[in-house]
Amino acid sequence: MATRNVLTASDVTIEYPSHSVSAAHTAVKGFTLTIEPGEIVGLVGSSGSGKSTIAQVASGQAAIRASKDGSPRIIGGSLEVLGYEMRGIRRSKLNTFTLGVGYVAQDAGSNLTSNMTVAELVAEPLFLRDKRYDRREAGLKAATLVDALLLPVGTMLKQPHELSSGQRQRVAIARGLILDPVLLIADEPTAGVDVSVRGAVIDVIAGVQRARGAGALIVSHDLDALRRTVDRIAVIHEGVVVGLGTIDEVLGDPRHPYVRSLAREVLGEELEDDDEFEDDEAEDDEAEDEFEEELADEREDRLDREADSAAGGAAETVSGTELDEETAR
């Protein structure tokens, strides 16, 4: 029996409805993607490309805020997450749905409750789901995630204001992983995180999810952080998918200008070498063409000279013959 995908998007179009003085805006057009259990997929794009909109809708956050003006909504296609159709999902189903989907918002680190310790913040979702959850087990689980995300053990007793923005973001990631989600959707999870540990943070997210056969959609503009970890990437530009496959496949054959610009950032020297090789080939072809033209011109000149010489010889022969005939007479 085939295993059901944790996410299946088919030709999805997402719109921000009109409100006050703003007209309706289509943010995503014809988005198609699948994520299998245990698969880690990166969603890559520039600011305003629509990637965060997809994260909000797929995680159910847009549906939770549906009563608020400006929340994005699906107006075309189908988006199924953990068996739930997200287009028009009822609020009565959202509580059950969100138990299986973890979500780390782009600014999650800055929205942590200020008067709670890191240990309390990370473990809180466990008690929101089950008030009788064993406190010792919750503390151990929280400490394990905090340690995995390269935060000092002493961090557990600190409050958010005592941490850097990058450390707060990692606390938010631990909080998103604590319920063992079947699908984790992380929107720019390394925002504000020190460059030296960004790759390691993505590795932790991917490792935790793979170990339990769960999937992840990691939204990012940082291909370097994704490159060594994700199974595939989807590149989105102005609401449209312009690249899909493994990173090597997408960057190795960049068919869209935006994908090519990404490829230059990551594979700069290699692409430049390829361009130089192509330029050399073009120059060689041009030189060959010029050489052939020169040969053709020389051949034509030679033929003309031979023709003139032949014509001159024939004329001399005719003149000599006429002269002999005149002498004979």
Steps between C-alpha positions, in 0.01 A plus 500: 500500500640837396592741778299820495695821447511733798439787258356504150452832322344496156474819292438711812419869464495716813356848529504777759143637495429868456460706814465870576685673214699197383386296200513120496849365429595159362815394684540142374406366157471132408725366778561123477708293745499173693680408822531136601539371857863544605572745217652842562412762238633854477282781365726769360422847375567869541304729730141537376517185285208330679692242701386626842142512375522131412640425847214684670232323296655149516551523878139603562605836646316690227180305571535568875516873424235481225269740680766771487524728198781422261552130576598305185257243360508230234289596198615231257639146497537261792729493803483187715703482822493183714180400319325832568390712205614850591277678253201601708603290805254536787612652827363194682772290336789736567570390858553139391690608189750718687592213735682338207648813343778700663546861394793733562417853388757734354487720810427222752804582711379854564153386613600276790324567832736732683451378858555128434831313507628317193421166672140610550465645150628189321295259713179708501341340187517159674288627790262688271426168334500293821492674839601175673815453294792385718702808593831317532457345155399838356811663648727228361343526154536878500863483616584246228366730226667810644832316511454366145449856378841596637374708791686477836322293764492810722265657245215294647477730805516827306218720377470629140639847576825336616556337162615626162250509212661191347477308828134596539433372149656165589279482810201551268623215279529269804146599596382413146663154517394403855166345394667270244308645204434279198576808289707797616464824306777743589498849349855639489601299810856634495397868488725683745703185570878536483633405158741248651218280633225548240587183314514303825155628604350384168679168549331456839154571359557255215660236724221505758227477237671227296570291811131468568390470137345847499524768233604865496450803280778748569444846357820690440687739275831348616598222260833446672322402821267262315743344255650226715172394662183516289392227259345738250431869451217691339603844375218755493515839330216752491256231611600245236717188537799545268716208617432163662729206577818427689724800553755365252228445237350845542828693516672283240240584236365847587227572246359814660692827554428497876623140533809595302570785742475252789733262320754779457490573874560136595703373205653831394843385385370183340242695300761756399724217381208359301434842350866537409493155340190597302668829397812310394286263295322794338834665424632176353190465283538860388867448416416186303234691307746780421764247393253326273396834353865587433554163333190552291619850396846368413346216304280745311795732428707205380220383275462854363875521435498160335200602293669825398822315422316243298306770320824693433672184374209424274504855367876479428451168327223645283712808423804283417294286269357803323853642460632175351212490257567860394873426450421194297283706271 
